[in-house]
Amino acid sequence: MSKVPGWLAGWGDSLNRMSERMGERQERSRDPADLDVNVEKLPVDEDLPGPADGPRSVPAPPPYAPAVQPRPDPVDAIPWGMRVAAEAGWRLLVLAGTLWVLMRVISAVQLVVLAFVAALLITALLQPTVARLRRLGLPRGLATAVTAVAGFVIMGLVGWFVVWQVLENLGDLSDRVRDGIDELKRWLLDSPFHVTESQINDIAANLSDTIGTNTEEITSAGLQGVTVMVEILTGMLLAMFSTLFLLYDGKRIWNWSLKLVPAQARAGVAGAGPRAWRTLTAYVRGTVVVALIDAIFIGLGIYILDVPMAVPLAVFIFLFAFIPLVGAVISGALAVVVALVTQGVFSALMVLIVVLAVQQIEGHVLQPFILGRAVRVHPLAVVLAVAVGGMTAGIGGAVVAVPLVAVTNTVVGYLRAYSRGEALKGTSPPHGATALGSSPAVPPEAPTREVP
C-alpha cells in the first residue's frame, strides 16, 4: 500500500505536463504570427471552436498536410524571347502605320513635295555663291537676287538650247533614221538569221495596224501629256519661289523649324541640321561636277564619231547623271541607239566603248575623289533607294532618293554619337593610369556652315 501514493503522484504529474503542453499548443494556434495565412482575411465559420468574446480563427493545417505552391504570374510563364518580340512587334506596327500615313499624305501633295525638294537641291547648289557675294560686301537681298536670276537664266538657256538643237536637227535625224532602218533591213536579209522580206513586211504592217487601232489611246496619252506639262510648269514656279525664300531667309526658317522639335531633342537636331546641309551641298556640287565631266567627254566622243545631235545628247547625259546608276545606263543607251540608226553598227560600237570608258572612270576615280566620304553610300543602298524612289514618285523620286539616303545616314550617325556623348556625361570619368586608355576619343568639332 505504500507504493500507491507514489504511483498516483507520478500519474498526476504526467497529467499536469500533458495539460501544459495542450495549453501551449492552443496558445500557438491562436497566435496569427505563427500561421502561414492571414487570419483576418479568411472567412469565419460559425461552427469552429473559439473564444466567445473574440474573433473566430482558422486553425493551422496539420504538419503532414502537403504545401500548396502559388500559381506563377502569366507574364513569367511567357519566354523572354517571345516577350521581347512582342514588345518590338507592336512598336514596329505603330512605326509602319505612321510611315504609311506619312506616305499617303506625301502622295496626296506629291507636286508640292517634289518642288520643295528640288528647291532644296538648287539652294544647295547656289547658296555658296550667295555667301561669297555677301563676303564681298553685297547686301543679302541683292546677293540673293543676283544669284537666283543668274542660276535660273543659265538653266533656262540650257533647256532652250536643247530644244533648239533637237528641232534644228529633227529633219536630218528623221532622214538618217529612215536610211538606218533601210540599212538594218538589208543587214537582216543578208544575215545568217534567215529573215525573209515578207517577215519584215509583216512586222511593219503589224506595227502600223497597232498604231492605227490605238489612236484613241495615243490621243488620251497626248492629253495626259498636256496635263503633265501644266503640272511641270506649276512645280517649276513653286521651286523658283521656294528657292528665292530659302536663299534669302533660310537661317530664320531653320530656327523656326527648331521650335517645332521637342525641347529634349532640340539640341541634337540643332547639331544634326548643319551637318545634313553640308552633306547635301557636297552631294549636289559633286554630282554637278561629275555630270559635267561625263557630258563633256562623252559629247566629244560622239562629235568625233560624227553622230548627229552630239550637243543635245551631251546635255541629256548631263541631266540623266543626277539619277545614280540608272541615269548613266539610259543616257548611254540613247547615244548608242542614235549612233546605230544614223551611222551604223561600227559607230554604235565605238560610242558604246566611249560611254563605258567614261563611266568606269567616273565610278572608280571621279566620284570617290570629288564626293569623298561625306556622302559615301553603299551601292546596294543606292540601287534600292533609286528603285523605291522611282516606284513611288517617278523620275523625281529617283533623283531625290540618293541625296535623301545620304542626308539620313549623316543625321542618324550624328544623333547616335550625340546620344552616346550625352550618356557618357552622366557617368564618372575614369581615374588613374587607365584614364587615357579607357576614355573615348572625341574628334574635334568641324566649323559649322550657315544653314540656308
C-alpha positions as CSV (number, residue, x, y, z in Angstrom):
1,M,0.0,0.0,0.0
2,S,2.9,2.3,0.5
3,K,3.6,2.3,-3.3
4,V,0.1,3.5,-4.3
5,P,0.5,7.2,-3.2
6,G,3.8,7.5,-5.2
7,W,2.2,6.0,-8.3
8,L,-0.7,8.3,-8.0
9,A,1.6,11.3,-7.6
10,G,3.6,10.3,-10.8
11,W,0.4,9.9,-12.7
12,G,-0.8,13.3,-11.6
13,D,2.5,14.9,-12.7
14,S,2.1,13.3,-16.1
15,L,-1.4,14.7,-16.4
16,N,-0.2,18.2,-15.5
17,R,2.6,18.1,-18.1
18,M,0.1,16.9,-20.7
19,S,-2.3,19.7,-19.8
20,E,0.5,22.3,-20.0
21,R,1.5,21.0,-23.5
22,M,-2.0,21.2,-24.7
23,G,-2.3,24.7,-23.4
24,E,0.8,25.8,-25.2
25,R,-0.5,24.3,-28.5
26,Q,-3.7,26.1,-28.1
27,E,-1.9,29.4,-27.5
28,R,0.3,28.9,-30.6
29,S,-2.8,28.1,-32.7
30,R,-4.5,31.3,-31.5
31,D,-1.4,33.5,-32.4
32,P,-1.7,34.9,-36.0
33,A,2.0,35.4,-36.3
34,D,2.7,31.6,-36.3
35,L,0.2,31.0,-39.2
36,D,1.1,30.9,-42.9
37,V,-2.2,32.7,-43.8
38,N,-3.8,36.0,-42.8
39,V,-6.5,35.1,-40.3
40,E,-8.3,38.4,-40.7
41,K,-8.9,37.8,-44.4
42,L,-10.2,34.3,-44.1
43,P,-14.0,33.7,-43.8
44,V,-15.2,32.8,-40.3
45,D,-17.1,29.6,-39.8
46,E,-19.6,29.7,-37.0
47,D,-19.1,26.0,-36.2
48,L,-15.4,26.4,-35.4
49,P,-14.5,26.5,-31.7
50,G,-13.1,29.7,-30.4
51,P,-13.4,32.2,-27.5
52,A,-16.9,33.6,-27.1
53,D,-15.8,37.3,-27.0
54,G,-13.1,37.3,-29.6
55,P,-12.9,36.8,-33.4
56,R,-13.0,33.3,-34.6
57,S,-9.9,32.0,-36.4
58,V,-8.9,29.1,-38.7
59,P,-6.5,26.7,-37.1
60,A,-3.2,26.0,-38.7
61,P,-3.0,23.0,-41.1
62,P,-1.5,19.8,-39.6
63,P,2.2,19.2,-40.2
64,Y,1.6,16.3,-42.5
65,A,-0.5,18.4,-45.0
66,P,1.2,19.0,-48.4
67,A,2.4,22.5,-49.1
68,V,0.4,24.3,-51.8
69,Q,2.5,26.3,-54.3
70,P,1.1,29.6,-55.5
71,R,0.3,30.0,-59.3
72,P,3.0,31.9,-61.2
73,D,2.4,35.2,-62.9
74,P,1.2,34.8,-66.5
75,V,3.9,37.2,-67.6
76,D,6.6,35.0,-66.0
77,A,5.2,32.0,-67.9
78,I,6.0,33.6,-71.3
79,P,9.5,33.0,-72.6
80,W,11.8,36.0,-72.6
81,G,12.4,36.0,-76.3
82,M,8.7,35.9,-77.1
83,R,8.1,38.9,-74.7
84,V,10.9,40.9,-76.4
85,A,9.5,40.0,-79.9
86,A,6.0,41.1,-78.8
87,E,7.3,44.4,-77.4
88,A,9.3,45.1,-80.6
89,G,6.4,43.9,-82.7
90,W,3.8,46.4,-81.6
91,R,6.3,49.3,-81.8
92,L,7.1,48.2,-85.4
93,L,3.4,48.2,-86.2
94,V,3.0,51.7,-84.8
95,L,6.0,52.8,-86.8
96,A,4.8,51.1,-90.0
97,G,1.3,52.7,-89.6
98,T,2.9,56.2,-89.1
99,L,5.1,55.7,-92.2
100,W,2.0,54.5,-94.2
101,V,0.0,57.6,-93.2
102,L,3.0,59.8,-94.0
103,M,3.4,58.3,-97.4
104,R,-0.3,58.8,-98.2
105,V,0.0,62.4,-97.2
106,I,3.1,62.9,-99.4
107,S,1.5,61.2,-102.3
108,A,-1.5,63.5,-102.0
109,V,0.7,66.6,-102.2
110,Q,3.4,65.0,-104.4
111,L,3.8,68.0,-106.6
112,V,4.5,70.3,-103.7
113,V,6.9,67.9,-102.0
114,L,8.9,67.4,-105.2
115,A,9.0,71.1,-105.9
116,F,10.3,71.9,-102.4
117,V,12.9,69.1,-102.6
118,A,14.0,70.5,-106.0
119,A,14.3,73.9,-104.4
120,L,16.5,72.5,-101.6
121,L,18.8,70.9,-104.2
122,I,19.0,74.2,-106.2
123,T,19.6,76.1,-103.0
124,A,22.4,73.8,-102.0
125,L,24.0,74.5,-105.4
126,L,23.5,78.3,-105.3
127,Q,23.9,79.1,-101.6
128,P,27.8,79.1,-101.6
129,T,27.6,81.8,-104.3
130,V,25.3,83.9,-102.1
131,A,27.7,83.5,-99.2
132,R,30.6,84.5,-101.4
133,L,28.8,87.6,-102.7
134,R,27.9,88.6,-99.2
135,R,31.6,88.3,-98.1
136,L,32.4,90.7,-101.0
137,G,30.1,93.3,-99.4
138,L,26.8,92.9,-101.3
139,P,23.6,93.1,-99.2
140,R,21.8,89.9,-98.6
141,G,18.8,90.8,-100.8
142,L,21.0,91.9,-103.8
143,A,23.3,88.8,-103.4
144,T,20.2,86.6,-103.4
145,A,18.6,88.3,-106.4
146,V,21.8,88.2,-108.5
147,T,22.5,84.5,-107.7
148,A,18.9,83.4,-108.3
149,V,18.5,85.3,-111.5
150,A,21.8,84.1,-112.9
151,G,21.1,80.5,-111.9
152,F,17.6,80.5,-113.4
153,V,18.8,82.2,-116.6
154,I,21.5,79.6,-117.1
155,M,19.1,76.7,-116.6
156,G,16.6,78.3,-118.9
157,L,19.3,78.8,-121.6
158,V,20.4,75.2,-121.3
159,G,16.8,74.0,-121.8
160,W,16.2,76.3,-124.7
161,F,19.4,75.2,-126.3
162,V,18.5,71.5,-126.1
163,V,15.0,72.2,-127.6
164,W,16.5,74.3,-130.4
165,Q,19.1,71.7,-131.3
166,V,16.5,68.9,-131.4
167,L,14.2,71.0,-133.6
168,E,17.1,72.1,-135.8
169,N,18.3,68.6,-136.4
170,L,15.0,66.8,-136.5
171,G,14.7,66.8,-140.3
172,D,18.2,65.5,-140.8
173,L,17.7,63.0,-138.0
174,S,14.5,61.6,-139.5
175,D,16.2,61.1,-142.9
176,R,19.1,59.4,-141.2
177,V,16.8,57.2,-139.2
178,R,15.0,56.2,-142.4
179,D,18.3,55.4,-144.0
180,G,19.4,53.5,-140.9
181,I,16.2,51.4,-141.0
182,D,16.7,50.5,-144.6
183,E,20.3,49.6,-143.9
184,L,19.1,47.5,-140.9
185,K,16.6,45.8,-143.2
186,R,19.3,44.9,-145.7
187,W,21.5,43.6,-143.0
188,L,18.8,41.4,-141.7
189,L,18.1,40.0,-145.2
190,D,21.8,39.2,-145.6
191,S,22.4,37.9,-142.0
192,P,22.6,34.3,-141.0
193,F,19.3,34.6,-139.1
194,H,17.4,33.6,-142.3
195,V,14.9,36.6,-142.1
196,T,12.8,37.0,-145.2
197,E,11.5,40.2,-146.7
198,S,7.9,39.0,-146.1
199,Q,8.5,38.6,-142.4
200,I,10.0,42.2,-142.2
201,N,6.9,43.5,-144.1
202,D,4.6,41.6,-141.7
203,I,6.3,43.2,-138.7
204,A,6.0,46.7,-140.3
205,A,2.3,46.0,-141.1
206,N,1.5,44.8,-137.6
207,L,3.2,47.9,-136.2
208,S,1.2,50.2,-138.5
209,D,-2.0,48.4,-137.5
210,T,-1.2,48.7,-133.8
211,I,-0.7,52.4,-134.2
212,G,-3.9,52.8,-136.2
213,T,-6.1,50.8,-133.7
214,N,-4.7,52.6,-130.7
215,T,-5.3,56.1,-131.9
216,E,-7.7,56.9,-129.0
217,E,-5.2,55.7,-126.5
218,I,-2.5,57.8,-128.2
219,T,-4.8,60.8,-128.2
220,S,-5.6,60.4,-124.5
221,A,-1.9,60.0,-123.7
222,G,-1.3,63.3,-125.5
223,L,-4.0,65.0,-123.5
224,Q,-2.5,63.5,-120.4
225,G,0.9,64.8,-121.5
226,V,-0.6,68.3,-121.7
227,T,-1.8,67.9,-118.1
228,V,1.7,66.7,-117.1
229,M,3.2,69.7,-118.8
230,V,0.9,72.0,-116.8
231,E,1.9,70.2,-113.6
232,I,5.6,70.5,-114.5
233,L,5.3,74.3,-115.1
234,T,3.4,74.6,-111.7
235,G,6.2,72.7,-110.0
236,M,8.9,74.8,-111.6
237,L,7.2,78.0,-110.4
238,L,6.9,76.6,-106.8
239,A,10.5,75.5,-106.9
240,M,11.6,79.0,-108.1
241,F,9.7,80.8,-105.3
242,S,10.9,78.3,-102.7
243,T,14.5,78.7,-103.8
244,L,14.3,82.5,-103.5
245,F,13.0,82.3,-99.9
246,L,15.4,79.6,-98.9
247,L,18.4,81.6,-100.3
248,Y,17.2,84.9,-98.6
249,D,15.8,83.7,-95.3
250,G,17.0,80.1,-94.9
251,K,18.5,80.6,-91.5
252,R,15.4,82.1,-90.0
253,I,13.3,79.3,-91.5
254,W,15.6,76.8,-89.9
255,N,15.4,78.4,-86.5
256,W,11.6,78.5,-86.7
257,S,11.6,74.8,-87.6
258,L,13.7,74.0,-84.5
259,K,10.8,75.4,-82.3
260,L,8.6,72.5,-83.6
261,V,11.0,70.0,-82.2
262,P,10.5,68.9,-78.5
263,A,12.9,70.6,-76.1
264,Q,14.6,67.4,-75.0
265,A,15.7,66.6,-78.6
266,R,16.2,70.2,-79.8
267,A,19.9,70.3,-79.1
268,G,20.6,67.1,-81.1
269,V,18.5,68.2,-84.0
270,A,20.2,71.6,-84.0
271,G,23.6,69.9,-84.3
272,A,22.4,67.5,-87.0
273,G,21.0,70.2,-89.2
274,P,24.2,71.9,-90.3
275,R,25.9,68.5,-90.9
276,A,23.0,67.4,-93.0
277,W,23.1,70.6,-95.0
278,R,26.9,70.2,-95.6
279,T,26.3,66.6,-96.9
280,L,23.5,67.8,-99.2
281,T,25.7,70.6,-100.5
282,A,28.7,68.3,-101.1
283,Y,26.4,65.8,-102.9
284,V,24.8,68.4,-105.2
285,R,28.1,70.2,-106.1
286,G,30.0,66.9,-106.6
287,T,27.2,65.5,-108.8
288,V,27.2,68.6,-110.9
289,V,31.0,68.4,-111.5
290,V,30.8,64.6,-112.3
291,A,27.9,65.1,-114.6
292,L,29.6,67.9,-116.4
293,I,32.8,65.9,-116.9
294,D,30.7,62.9,-118.3
295,A,28.8,65.2,-120.7
296,I,31.9,66.9,-122.0
297,F,33.9,63.7,-122.7
298,I,31.1,61.6,-124.0
299,G,29.9,64.5,-126.1
300,L,33.4,65.0,-127.6
301,G,33.5,61.3,-128.4
302,I,30.1,61.4,-130.1
303,Y,31.1,64.6,-132.0
304,I,34.3,63.0,-133.2
305,L,32.4,59.9,-134.5
306,D,30.1,62.3,-136.4
307,V,26.9,61.2,-134.7
308,P,24.2,63.8,-135.2
309,M,22.8,65.9,-132.3
310,A,26.0,65.5,-130.3
311,V,25.3,68.6,-128.2
312,P,21.7,67.7,-127.2
313,L,22.9,64.2,-126.4
314,A,25.6,65.6,-124.2
315,V,23.0,67.7,-122.4
316,F,20.8,64.7,-121.9
317,I,23.8,62.8,-120.4
318,F,24.4,65.7,-118.0
319,L,20.8,65.7,-116.9
320,F,20.5,62.0,-116.5
321,A,23.7,61.9,-114.5
322,F,21.6,63.1,-111.5
323,I,19.9,59.7,-111.4
324,P,22.6,57.4,-110.0
325,L,23.4,54.2,-111.9
326,V,20.1,54.2,-113.9
327,G,20.6,57.6,-115.5
328,A,24.1,56.7,-116.9
329,V,22.6,53.5,-118.4
330,I,19.7,55.3,-120.0
331,S,21.7,58.2,-121.5
332,G,24.4,55.9,-122.7
333,A,21.9,53.6,-124.4
334,L,20.2,56.6,-126.0
335,A,23.5,57.7,-127.5
336,V,24.3,54.2,-128.8
337,V,20.8,53.9,-130.4
338,V,21.2,57.2,-132.2
339,A,24.6,56.2,-133.5
340,L,23.2,52.8,-134.6
341,V,20.3,54.2,-136.6
342,T,22.3,57.0,-138.1
343,Q,25.9,55.8,-138.6
344,G,25.7,52.0,-138.5
345,V,26.9,49.2,-136.3
346,F,30.6,50.2,-136.2
347,S,29.8,53.8,-134.9
348,A,27.4,52.4,-132.4
349,L,30.1,50.0,-131.0
350,M,32.6,52.9,-130.8
351,V,30.1,55.1,-129.0
352,L,29.4,52.2,-126.6
353,I,33.2,51.9,-125.9
354,V,33.4,55.6,-125.2
355,V,30.4,55.6,-122.9
356,L,31.7,52.6,-120.9
357,A,35.2,54.0,-120.6
358,V,34.0,57.4,-119.3
359,Q,31.5,55.7,-116.9
360,Q,34.2,53.4,-115.5
361,I,36.5,56.4,-114.9
362,E,33.6,58.2,-113.2
363,G,32.7,55.4,-110.9
364,H,36.2,54.5,-109.8
365,V,38.0,57.8,-109.9
366,L,35.8,60.9,-110.1
367,Q,33.1,60.0,-107.5
368,P,35.4,58.8,-104.8
369,F,37.7,61.8,-105.3
370,I,35.1,64.5,-105.7
371,L,32.3,63.4,-103.4
372,G,34.6,61.8,-100.8
373,R,33.5,60.1,-97.7
374,A,31.0,62.8,-96.7
375,V,28.2,61.3,-98.9
376,R,29.5,57.8,-99.4
377,V,26.6,55.3,-99.5
378,H,26.8,51.6,-100.2
379,P,25.9,50.6,-103.8
380,L,23.1,48.3,-102.6
381,A,21.5,51.2,-100.7
382,V,21.8,53.4,-103.9
383,V,20.1,50.8,-106.0
384,L,17.3,50.2,-103.5
385,A,16.8,53.9,-103.0
386,V,16.6,54.6,-106.7
387,A,14.2,51.8,-107.2
388,V,11.9,52.8,-104.3
389,G,12.1,56.5,-105.3
390,G,11.2,55.7,-108.9
391,M,8.3,53.4,-108.0
392,T,7.0,56.0,-105.5
393,A,7.4,59.3,-107.4
394,G,8.7,58.5,-110.9
395,I,11.8,60.3,-112.2
396,G,11.6,63.0,-109.5
397,G,11.7,60.3,-106.8
398,A,14.7,58.6,-108.4
399,V,16.5,61.9,-108.4
400,V,16.0,62.8,-104.8
401,A,16.3,59.2,-103.4
402,V,20.1,59.1,-103.1
403,P,20.6,62.6,-101.5
404,L,17.8,61.7,-99.1
405,V,19.6,58.5,-98.1
406,A,22.9,60.3,-97.8
407,V,21.4,63.0,-95.5
408,T,19.6,60.4,-93.4
409,N,22.8,58.5,-93.0
410,T,24.6,61.7,-91.8
411,V,21.8,62.6,-89.4
412,V,21.5,59.1,-87.9
413,G,25.2,58.8,-87.4
414,Y,25.4,62.2,-85.6
415,L,22.4,61.6,-83.4
416,R,23.9,58.2,-82.4
417,A,27.2,59.8,-81.5
418,Y,25.4,62.7,-79.7
419,S,23.3,60.3,-77.6
420,R,26.4,58.3,-76.7
421,G,28.2,61.5,-75.6
422,E,25.2,62.6,-73.5
423,A,25.2,59.1,-71.8
424,L,28.9,59.4,-71.1
425,K,28.3,62.8,-69.4
426,G,26.2,61.2,-66.7
427,T,29.0,58.7,-65.8
428,S,32.0,59.5,-63.6
429,P,35.2,59.9,-65.6
430,P,38.0,57.3,-65.3
431,H,40.8,57.8,-62.8
432,G,44.4,56.7,-62.5
433,A,46.7,55.4,-65.2
434,T,44.0,53.8,-67.2
435,A,42.1,57.0,-67.7
436,L,43.7,57.9,-71.1
437,G,43.2,54.4,-72.5
438,S,39.6,54.0,-71.4
439,S,38.3,57.4,-72.2
440,P,36.5,57.7,-75.6
441,A,38.3,59.6,-78.4
442,V,36.2,62.6,-79.3
443,P,37.1,64.1,-82.7
444,P,37.4,67.9,-82.8
445,E,34.3,69.7,-83.9
446,A,34.3,70.9,-87.5
447,P,33.3,74.5,-88.1
448,T,29.6,74.7,-88.8
449,R,28.5,76.2,-92.0
450,E,25.5,78.5,-92.1
451,V,22.3,76.7,-93.0
452,P,20.3,78.5,-95.7
